Amino acid sequence: MSFFLILNSGSQTEKIALFKSAGKALESIYRNQASIKSNDQRESIIAKLIDESPVGTDQITAVGHRIVHGGTKFRNTVVADQKVLADLEELNELAPLHNPPALAGVRASIKLFKDAKQLLVFDTAFHHTLDEAHYRYALPAKWNQYAIRKYGFHGISHQYCAQTVAELSGKDVGQLNFISCHLGGGSSVCAIENGKSIDISMGFTPLDGVMMSTRSGAIDPAIIRYLGQKQKLSLEEMEQALNKESGLLGVSELSSDMKEILAACKENNTKAKLAHQMYCLSIAKEIAGMVTNFKRLDAIAFTGGIGFNDGETRAAIFPDGNLFNVVLANNSVGEDNRVVSQKQSKYPVFVVRADEELMIARECLRCQTGGLRS
């Protein structure tokens, strides 16, 4: 029997999940999280969360870590060592909000779980199957030395969504063509062909793509220079505004929480209505663009907190009479992964409860039984 600890170390939270493995089966036995103010607290907080779990530190077989950005070098899961951590430090400037806390979590874990294998699972790895026409920006070739390209994110979630939709539809994931919509605080739309990512809305950073809770999504880059001059803002201040003050929050001037936006819509708040409409339009347009990647489309799926729970937003993305001929059925909240389209719908629409921790645990199990990919 093996025990896999999954760590998701964010800038303000430490999330953990424990899985028990007997053979090829995985069972979730404990999940918890705690707020965190600085990376110096990682070790003590992880230790406290484990103390409250049914498993001791000496029983942990492997620790799986979610790492948002793996750059061009890390295309598969790797075992953490000092060389790997040094290489990842160089990527901090590409994901300054995400990678530093994750690396702090890895270092804390190495101290706490000395006998466990430390496995790094990358959000960007799933998107390394994009071809050059999809990942390259139309920039001067002389800038290629800076590794400016579309990396894509939410890869762990999109991969889990693909496996779940395959199970629900009775297909082999390697023969499944579908569009995965991860809608939450951050949102992205991914085209998946034969189980592999071929296009993704997020780009060089998680700021690109569709409108999100506090991120603007794609905008005309000339806006940055123009506003910088008008508002006397530095590049750092502009980046802060685009990442933390835009999206649903910026348009509604009310909240970044979709539940609060929808509640305000019911009270006829015009700014909330506009924010919701803009959000849904950005998702719909991205889905429409992703369709151009396929000769055959098997399904569309929604995951993430908004994607799974929010039937009102799904209905606004696919309103009655839409050109996709998608006909949604019961949009109420449900506990299970399920179909939410009617039989006459041209494409079946699935909702999948996001579970990145389970996906990472599956990767830990695969590495234990089949070894690491080269």
MIMI-120842 format. One record per residue: x negated, y negated, z negated of N, C-alpha, C in turn. Coordinates in steps of 0.05 Angstrom, whole numbers, padded with zeros to 5 digits, always signed. Example, Ala and Ser with C-alpha at 12.3 -4.5 7.8 and 13.67 -1.06 7.14 Angstrom:
BEGIN
-00264+00114-00156-00246+00090-00156-00264+00066-00156-00257+00045-00142-00273+00021-00143-00258-00001-00157
//
This chain:
BEGIN
-00017+00024+00000+00000+00000+00000-00017-00025+00000-00009-00045+00016-00024-00070+00018-00007-00093+00010-00020-00114+00000-00005-00139-00006-00019-00162+00009-00002-00176+00024-00012-00199+00040-00001-00224+00028-00019-00243+00022-00011-00269+00012-00013-00289+00036+00008-00304+00040+00009-00324+00062+00009-00351+00050-00011-00368+00058-00013-00395+00048-00007-00415+00071+00011-00434+00065+00017-00455+00083+00011-00481+00068-00014-00491+00072-00024-00514+00056-00019-00540+00071+00001-00555+00062+00008-00580+00075-00004-00604+00060+00000-00628+00071-00011-00652+00058+00001-00658+00031+00027-00650+00028+00041-00656+00003+00052-00631-00011+00049-00608+00001+00060-00583-00011+00040-00560-00008+00043-00541-00025+00030-00515-00023+00052-00494-00023+00055-00480-00001+00075-00459+00001+00061-00432+00002+00072-00413-00013+00061-00386-00012+00083-00365-00008+00075-00343+00004+00094-00321+00007+00078-00295+00004+00090-00276-00009+00077-00250-00013+00093-00228+00002+00078-00211+00016+00090-00189+00030+00077-00162+00022+00094-00142+00019+00084-00115+00013+00085-00099+00038+00064-00084+00044+00063-00068+00068+00059-00039+00061+00077-00022+00071+00074+00007+00069+00075+00018+00097+00053+00025+00109+00052+00033+00137+00056+00008+00154+00075+00009+00173+00080-00014+00191+00103-00032+00181+00115-00025+00158+00137-00041+00148+00127-00063+00130+00140-00086+00132+00133-00109+00115+00158-00117+00098+00154-00121+00073+00175-00130+00055+00167-00155+00041+00184-00176+00043+00179-00201+00028+00186-00197-00001+00167-00202-00019+00172-00197-00047+00171-00223-00064+00161-00245-00053+00159-00269-00070+00152-00293-00052+00166-00315-00057+00161-00340-00043+00163-00362-00064+00146-00382-00060+00147-00405-00079+00132-00428-00066+00135-00452-00077+00120-00475-00068+00118-00495-00090+00099-00514-00087+00094-00535-00107+00085-00560-00092+00092-00583-00104+00082-00608-00093+00053-00611-00101+00039-00627-00084+00010-00631-00089+00003-00660-00082-00015-00671-00098-00022-00699-00094-00050-00702-00081-00067-00682-00086-00094-00684-00074-00104-00656-00069-00123-00653-00051-00135-00627-00044-00150-00615-00068-00158-00632-00086-00173-00622-00110-00155-00604-00127-00129-00606-00123-00110-00590-00139-00104-00563-00127-00113-00558-00103-00106-00533-00089-00110-00508-00105-00135-00505-00115-00142-00480-00129-00124-00476-00153-00120-00496-00170-00104-00492-00194-00074-00487-00188-00064-00500-00167-00036-00497-00160-00031-00469-00148-00049-00460-00130-00046-00433-00119-00048-00412-00141-00067-00416-00160-00070-00398-00182-00044-00397-00199-00032-00420-00203-00007-00421-00219+00015-00406-00205+00018-00411-00179+00039-00398-00163+00036-00367-00163+00011-00358-00162+00005-00329-00162+00011-00318-00190+00005-00333-00211+00010-00324-00238+00040-00318-00242+00057-00333-00228+00086-00329-00230+00096-00307-00212+00079-00295-00196+00087-00274-00177+00085-00247-00190+00096-00226-00177+00094-00199-00188+00068-00185-00181+00050-00199-00168+00024-00187-00160+00001-00202-00171-00020-00188-00180-00044-00201-00191-00063-00208-00169-00082-00225-00175-00101-00234-00155-00118-00211-00144-00124-00191-00161-00140-00169-00152-00126-00149-00134-00099-00153-00131-00084-00134-00114-00081-00145-00085-00088-00170-00080-00085-00182-00054-00105-00170-00034-00094-00158-00013-00111-00145+00007-00122-00166+00027-00105-00184+00036-00113-00205+00055-00096-00230+00050-00109-00252+00056-00095-00278+00055-00093-00290+00083-00069-00295+00092-00065-00307+00118-00060-00337+00115-00074-00353+00130-00072-00382+00128-00061-00393+00154-00042-00411+00152-00032-00426+00176-00050-00449+00181-00063-00450+00204-00080-00472+00212-00067-00485+00237-00061-00510+00235-00046-00523+00257-00063-00525+00282-00088-00534+00281-00103-00540+00305-00128-00523+00306-00130-00507+00328-00154-00490+00332-00171-00500+00355-00163-00522+00368-00179-00533+00390-00180-00513+00413-00201-00514+00428-00205-00496+00451-00220-00471+00442-00233-00471+00419-00250-00449+00411-00234-00426+00399-00215-00432+00382-00201-00412+00367-00175-00404+00381-00176-00383+00396-00154-00373+00412-00140-00349+00399-00152-00338+00378-00141-00315+00365-00146-00318+00335-00133-00301+00319-00138-00300+00291-00167-00293+00285-00179-00307+00265-00207-00301+00258-00209-00298+00228-00231-00285+00219-00238-00283+00191-00253-00308+00183-00245-00321+00162-00259-00345+00153-00286-00339+00141-00306-00353+00151-00333-00353+00139-00343-00382+00141-00367-00387+00131-00377-00414+00130-00381-00426+00158-00389-00410+00178-00392-00420+00205-00365-00428+00217-00345-00412+00213-00318-00418+00223-00307-00443+00210-00311-00446+00183-00301-00469+00169-00316-00494+00178-00341-00492+00184-00357-00515+00194-00346-00523+00221-00341-00504+00239-00330-00510+00265-00303-00523+00263-00286-00514+00244-00260-00526+00241-00261-00554+00230-00281-00560+00213-00285-00587+00203-00287-00607+00226-00299-00599+00248-00303-00616+00271-00276-00623+00285-00256-00607+00280-00229-00611+00292-00211-00629+00275-00221-00637+00251-00204-00653+00233-00194-00678+00247-00211-00690+00264-00202-00715+00276-00179-00711+00296-00176-00686+00306-00154-00680+00324-00128-00675+00309-00130-00667+00284-00106-00662+00267-00111-00672+00239-00114-00698+00235-00122-00708+00209-00102-00704+00187-00077-00701+00194-00056-00697+00174-00052-00668+00166-00061-00650+00183-00055-00621+00180-00079-00604+00173-00101-00607+00188-00123-00588+00183-00138-00592+00157-00144-00616+00148-00159-00619+00122-00145-00605+00099-00119-00608+00094-00107-00593+00072-00107-00563+00076-00105-00554+00101-00106-00525+00107-00134-00514+00100-00155-00529+00107-00182-00520+00101-00187-00520+00071-00175-00540+00057-00178-00540+00028-00164-00516+00016-00142-00508+00028-00128-00483+00018-00145-00458+00023-00159-00458+00046-00176-00434+00052-00199-00433+00031-00212-00455+00026-00234-00455+00007-00225-00448-00021-00202-00457-00029-00191-00450-00055-00185-00420-00056-00174-00410-00034-00167-00381-00033-00192-00363-00034-00214-00372-00021-00239-00356-00022-00249-00354-00051-00246-00374-00067-00254-00374-00095-00236-00356-00111-00210-00357-00106-00190-00343-00122-00188-00313-00116-00191-00307-00090-00186-00279-00081-00212-00269-00068-00231-00263-00084-00259-00257-00075-00260-00232-00058-00242-00213-00063-00243-00187-00049-00224-00186-00025-00209-00207-00021-00189-00206+00001-00201-00218+00026-00192-00207+00049-00200-00217+00075-00184-00243+00080-00198-00264+00088-00186-00290+00093-00181-00293+00123-00156-00292+00132-00150-00293+00160-00137-00319+00168-00148-00332+00188-00138-00357+00198-00121-00353+00223-00096-00362+00221-00077-00359+00243-00070-00387+00253-00073-00391+00279-00072-00418+00290-00045-00424+00305-00034-00447+00299-00009-00456+00313-00014-00460+00343-00038-00468+00350-00045-00474+00378-00051-00448+00394-00057-00426+00380-00066-00402+00394-00046-00392+00414-00020-00392+00407+00001-00382+00424+00002-00396+00451-00008-00421+00452-00006-00437+00476-00031-00436+00493-00050-00419+00486-00074-00417+00503-00069-00401+00529-00044-00392+00533-00037-00379+00558-00027-00399+00579-00026-00425+00571-00019-00445+00591-00040-00446+00613-00032-00449+00638-00052-00452+00659-00060-00482+00661-00081-00487+00677-00092-00515+00677-00072-00535+00687-00055-00528+00706-00035-00547+00716-00016-00555+00694-00012-00539+00674+00006-00545+00651-00008-00559+00628-00034-00552+00623-00047-00563+00600-00063-00588+00606-00069-00593+00631-00086-00616+00637-00070-00642+00640-00082-00664+00631-00071-00690+00635-00083-00702+00661-00068-00720+00674-00077-00732+00699-00096-00756+00693-00118-00749+00680-00138-00769+00672-00164-00764+00688-00182-00783+00688-00208-00780+00702-00222-00755+00692-00233-00739+00711-00247-00714+00704-00271-00719+00685-00282-00743+00686-00306-00749+00670-00299-00748+00640-00273-00750+00633-00265-00749+00605-00260-00720+00595-00263-00701+00613-00258-00673+00605-00277-00664+00582-00300-00677+00580-00319-00670+00559-00308-00674+00531-00286-00690+00528-00275-00695+00502-00252-00676+00495-00249-00655+00511-00229-00635+00507-00201-00646+00504-00195-00667+00520-00168-00678+00521-00151-00661+00539-00132-00648+00526-00114-00630+00540-00089-00625+00523-00069-00613+00535-00045-00605+00519-00052-00580+00503-00050-00582+00477-00055-00559+00460-00029-00546+00452-00008-00562+00447+00017-00551+00438+00016-00542+00409+00038-00543+00395+00039-00535+00367+00064-00519+00362+00069-00513+00337+00092-00496+00329+00089-00468+00342+00065-00460+00349+00061-00435+00363+00070-00411+00347+00064-00411+00321+00072-00388+00304+00102-00385+00303+00116-00408+00302+00146-00407+00301+00157-00398+00328+00146-00408+00350+00156-00400+00376+00150-00371+00381+00128-00361+00372+00122-00332+00376+00141-00315+00360+00147-00323+00335+00166-00308+00319+00194-00309+00332+00201-00332+00343+00227-00335+00356+00228-00316+00380+00206-00314+00395+00206-00296+00418+00210-00267+00410+00196-00258+00389+00199-00231+00379+00228-00225+00369+00240-00245+00356+00266-00242+00345+00287-00241+00367+00285-00259+00387+00304-00259+00409+00302-00233+00425+00278-00222+00428+00275-00197+00442+00290-00175+00427+00287-00174+00400+00301-00154+00384+00331-00157+00386+00341-00182+00385+00370-00187+00385+00382-00180+00413+00366-00184+00434+00377-00179+00461+00370-00152+00472+00356-00136+00456+00349-00109+00464+00329-00108+00487+00312-00128+00489+00292-00129+00510+00264-00126+00498+00246-00117+00515+00217-00118+00507+00208-00147+00509+00194-00156+00489+00185-00184+00488+00168-00191+00513+00154-00171+00523+00137-00175+00547+00153-00178+00573+00179-00175+00571+00196-00178+00595+00217-00200+00591+00212-00217+00571+00232-00237+00563+00224-00265+00573+00242-00278+00588+00238-00305+00597+00259-00323+00583+00250-00341+00566+00270-00358+00552+00258-00384+00544+00275-00402+00534+00266-00428+00524+00271-00429+00494+00250-00435+00479+00251-00436+00450+00251-00465+00441+00270-00473+00425+00272-00500+00415+00268-00500+00385+00245-00509+00376+00240-00511+00347+00247-00540+00339+00269-00543+00325+00279-00569+00317+00279-00571+00287+00263-00589+00277+00261-00594+00248+00250-00622+00244+00233-00625+00223+00220-00650+00218+00203-00657+00242+00188-00638+00252+00175-00639+00278+00191-00622+00297+00192-00630+00323+00208-00614+00342+00192-00610+00367+00197-00586+00380+00183-00580+00405+00200-00560+00420+00196-00561+00447+00210-00542+00465+00189-00527+00480+00192-00500+00482+00171-00483+00493+00184-00465+00514+00171-00463+00538+00179-00444+00558+00162-00419+00554+00175-00396+00551+00162-00371+00546+00169-00351+00568+00149-00342+00583+00152-00323+00605+00138-00297+00598+00153-00275+00600+00142-00249+00593+00129-00249+00566+00141-00263+00547+00132-00264+00520+00108-00283+00515+00100-00298+00535+00076-00316+00532+00084-00345+00538+00072-00363+00523+00077-00391+00527+00066-00400+00553+00082-00414+00570+00073-00424+00595+00076-00455+00596+00091-00466+00578+00094-00495+00577+00105-00503+00550+00097-00527+00540+00104-00536+00513+00106-00566+00513+00126-00577+00499+00130-00606+00500+00109-00621+00484+00099-00610+00462+00078-00624+00447+00052-00622+00463+00035-00642+00458+00011-00644+00475-00015-00644+00461-00031-00665+00464-00057-00667+00452-00055-00668+00421-00033-00680+00412-00026-00680+00384+00004-00673+00380+00013-00669+00356+00042-00663+00352+00060-00688+00356+00048-00711+00363+00064-00735+00368+00078-00735+00395+00068-00720+00414+00078-00720+00441+00104-00703+00443+00119-00709+00464+00143-00692+00470+00169-00706+00462+00187-00691+00449+00213-00700+00443+00214-00719+00419+00235-00734+00415+00239-00750+00392+00241-00732+00367+00231-00741+00344+00230-00725+00320+00241-00741+00297+00237-00730+00273+00248-00743+00249+00235-00771+00244+00208-00771+00244+00194-00797+00241+00174-00802+00263+00172-00784+00282+00153-00788+00305+00169-00797+00329+00156-00815+00344+00170-00826+00368+00174-00806+00390+00156-00786+00392+00155-00770+00416+00142-00786+00438+00144-00776+00463+00130-00789+00485+00140-00817+00490+00122-00836+00494+00128-00863+00500+00109-00873+00522+00116-00895+00535+00098-00907+00554+00073-00916+00539+00049-00907+00546+00025-00914+00531+00019-00944+00531+00029-00958+00551+00024-00987+00551+00037-01001+00528+00057-00989+00516+00071-01000+00493+00052-01005+00470+00032-00987+00467+00014-00988+00444-00003-01014+00446-00013-01020+00469-00029-01044+00473-00012-01069+00470+00012-01068+00482+00030-01091+00481+00038-01098+00452+00047-01077+00437+00056-01082+00409+00032-01089+00391+00010-01077+00397-00014-01083+00382-00021-01113+00383-00017-01125+00407-00022-01153+00410-00001-01170+00397+00025-01162+00402+00047-01178+00391+00049-01178+00361+00044-01154+00349+00047-01150+00320+00020-01152+00305-00002-01157+00321-00029-01158+00309-00035-01132+00293-00028-01109+00305-00032-01084+00292-00058-01070+00302-00071-01057+00283-00095-01041+00291-00085-01015+00302-00103-01000+00315-00096-00973+00325-00087-00955+00303-00099-00957+00280-00091-00940+00257-00063-00947+00248-00056-00973+00248-00029-00981+00240-00008-00972+00261-00016-00973+00287+00002-00964+00307+00007-00934+00305-00014-00919+00300-00012-00890+00296+00006-00883+00273+00003-00898+00251+00020-00894+00228+00049-00899+00235+00055-00921+00249+00082-00928+00257+00094-00907+00275+00079-00897+00294+00089-00877+00313+00094-00850+00300+00078-00843+00280+00080-00817+00267+00100-00817+00243+00101-00839+00229+00115-00840+00203+00139-00858+00202+00142-00877+00221+00163-00897+00219+00181-00897+00243+00179-00878+00260+00194-00878+00285+00215-00856+00285+00223-00847+00309+00242-00825+00311+00269-00831+00299+00282-00812+00286+00308-00816+00274+00307-00839+00253+00285-00839+00238+00283-00860+00217+00281-00888+00230+00264-00891+00250+00260-00917+00262+00285-00928+00276+00300-00910+00290+00323-00919+00305+00347-00924+00286+00351-00906+00267+00374-00909+00249+00370-00930+00227+00344-00935+00220+00337-00952+00198+00350-00943+00172+00355-00916+00171+00370-00904+00149+00355-00881+00136+00349-00861+00153+00337-00836+00142+00324-00820+00165+00306-00803+00157+00294-00784+00175+00307-00757+00173+00326-00754+00154+00340-00729+00149+00365-00727+00166+00366-00706+00183+00389-00703+00201+00415-00701+00186+00416-00689+00162+00441-00687+00147+00451-00715+00140+00434-00733+00133+00442-00760+00126+00450-00775+00151+00437-00770+00173+00444-00783+00198+00472-00775+00206+00478-00749+00205+00505-00739+00212+00527-00749+00194+00520-00751+00168+00540-00762+00149+00546-00791+00155+00525-00806+00163+00529-00834+00170+00544-00837+00196+00540-00818+00215+00556-00818+00240+00585-00815+00234+00592-00798+00215+00620-00794+00208+00632-00820+00196+00615-00837+00185+00625-00863+00174+00623-00885+00195+00618-00877+00220+00618-00895+00243+00594-00915+00242+00572-00906+00230+00547-00922+00230+00535-00921+00258+00535-00944+00272+00527-00945+00300+00498-00938+00304+00480-00946+00286+00452-00941+00288+00447-00911+00285+00461-00898+00267+00458-00869+00263+00468-00854+00287+00491-00864+00299+00501-00851+00323+00481-00853+00346+00469-00876+00349+00449-00880+00370+00425-00862+00366+00416-00860+00341+00393-00843+00335+00399-00814+00342+00423-00804+00335+00430-00777+00340+00433-00772+00370+00445-00791+00384+00448-00788+00413+00421-00788+00427+00403-00805+00419+00376-00806+00431+00361-00780+00426+00364-00770+00401+00350-00745+00394+00360-00722+00412+00387-00719+00414+00398-00697+00429+00392-00700+00459+00392-00724+00470+00385-00728+00498+00356-00720+00503+00338-00727+00485+00310-00720+00489+00306-00690+00490+00321-00675+00473+00319-00646+00473+00331-00635+00499+00355-00645+00506+00368-00635+00531+00351-00640+00555+00339-00663+00557+00321-00669+00580+00297-00651+00581+00286-00645+00558+00263-00627+00556+00270-00599+00565+00293-00589+00555+00303-00563+00564+00306-00562+00594+00318-00583+00605+00323-00584+00634+00296-00582+00649+00276-00597+00639+00250-00596+00651+00237-00569+00649+00240-00556+00627+00228-00529+00623+00239-00508+00642+00264-00511+00650+00276-00492+00668+00261-00490+00694+00248-00511+00702+00233-00511+00728+00210-00491+00728+00203-00481+00705+00181-00462+00703+00189-00434+00711+00215-00429+00713+00225-00401+00716+00238-00395+00743+00235-00370+00751+00252-00360+00772+00276-00345+00760+00273-00337+00735+00294-00323+00721+00293-00332+00691+00316-00339+00681+00318-00347+00653+00338-00328+00639+00328-00316+00617+00345-00296+00603+00361-00308+00579+00350-00329+00567+00363-00339+00543+00352-00366+00535+00366-00379+00517+00357-00404+00504+00360-00399+00474+00341-00408+00458+00342-00403+00429+00336-00429+00414+00349-00431+00390+00343-00454+00372+00333-00443+00346+00312-00455+00336+00300-00447+00310+00292-00473+00296+00280-00470+00272+00274-00493+00255+00299-00501+00239+00295-00519+00219+00317-00526+00202+00341-00537+00216+00337-00555+00235+00359-00567+00250+00369-00547+00270+00351-00534+00285+00359-00516+00306+00376-00493+00296+00370-00482+00273+00384-00459+00262+00411-00468+00249+00410-00489+00234+00433-00496+00217+00453-00516+00229+00444-00532+00248+00460-00554+00256+00476-00549+00282+00500-00538+00279+00516-00533+00303+00526-00558+00317+00529-00580+00302+00538-00605+00314+00517-00616+00333+00492-00613+00326+00470-00623+00343+00467-00604+00367+00470-00578+00363+00468-00560+00386+00491-00566+00406+00515-00572+00396+00537-00578+00413+00533-00604+00428+00519-00623+00416+00513-00648+00430+00491-00644+00451+00474-00625+00448+00454-00619+00468+00466-00605+00492+00486-00588+00486+00500-00574+00507+00530-00580+00505+00538-00604+00513+00567-00612+00511+00584-00596+00531+00610-00597+00527+00628-00583+00545+00624-00593+00574+00623-00574+00593+00620-00581+00621+00591-00586+00629+00572-00579+00613+00544-00583+00620+00536-00567+00644+00517-00577+00660+00509-00565+00685+00495-00538+00682+00486-00532+00657+00475-00506+00652+00496-00484+00650+00521-00493+00648+00543-00474+00643+00539-00458+00617+00527-00471+00598+00524-00460+00571+00550-00466+00556+00563-00445+00545+00587-00448+00530+00583-00438+00502+00582-00457+00483+00576-00449+00455+00601-00440+00441+00597-00421+00423+00620-00410+00408+00620-00422+00380+00622-00406+00360+00623-00415+00332+00597-00427+00324+00597-00453+00318+00572-00467+00311+00569-00470+00281+00585-00456+00265+00583-00458+00236+00557-00445+00227+00548-00453+00203+00524-00442+00192+00527-00412+00185+00508-00396+00192+00508-00368+00186+00482-00359+00173+00483-00337+00160+00459-00327+00146+00440-00312+00165+00451-00301+00186+00435-00283+00202+00427-00295+00229+00405-00285+00240+00398-00291+00268+00420-00280+00286+00430-00296+00305+00454-00288+00319+00457-00303+00345+00477-00294+00361+00485-00308+00385+00506-00329+00378+00503-00353+00389+00523-00374+00384+00536-00384+00410+00534-00368+00431+00547-00375+00456+00570-00355+00462+00588-00363+00479+00610-00346+00487+00602-00328+00510+00617-00307+00514+00610-00287+00535+00608-00299+00563+00625-00320+00568+00625-00331+00595+00601-00351+00599+00586-00356+00578+00563-00374+00581+00543-00362+00601+00532-00379+00618+00513-00369+00638+00488-00358+00625+00480-00371+00603+00457-00361+00588+00465-00356+00559+00457-00334+00547+00462-00331+00519+00445-00350+00502+00457-00361+00481+00443-00379+00464+00440-00366+00436+00416-00364+00426+00410-00351+00400+00402-00372+00380+00407-00367+00355+00395-00383+00333+00378-00363+00316+00355-00373+00310+00335-00356+00295+00325-00372+00271+00328-00360+00248+00318-00374+00223+00287-00372+00224+00274-00396+00224+00245-00397+00226+00232-00382+00202+00212-00366+00208+00197-00352+00186+00168-00349+00195+00154-00372+00193+00125-00371+00201+00109-00353+00182+00118-00352+00157+00103-00335+00138+00105-00306+00146+00128-00296+00154+00131-00269+00163+00114-00264+00188+00113-00283+00206+00097-00280+00231+00068-00278+00224+00058-00294+00205+00030-00292+00196+00025-00265+00182+00045-00256+00166+00042-00230+00153+00040-00208+00174+00055-00210+00195+00053-00190+00217+00026-00190+00230+00014-00214+00232-00013-00217+00243-00033-00204+00224-00029-00208+00198-00047-00195+00178-00046-00165+00181-00021-00155+00184-00018-00126+00186-00030-00116+00212-00027-00131+00234-00039-00122+00259-00069-00122+00257-00081-00142+00244-00110-00143+00241-00120-00120+00223-00104-00112+00203-00112-00091+00185-00111-00064+00200-00091-00060+00216-00087-00034+00229-00101-00031+00256-00102-00054+00271-00113-00053+00298-00139-00069+00302-00147-00083+00281-00172-00099+00284-00167-00126+00297-00187-00143+00295-00185-00170+00306-00190-00169+00336-00177-00187+00350-00182-00190+00379-00209-00204+00382-00222-00198+00404-00248-00211+00409-00243-00239+00421
//
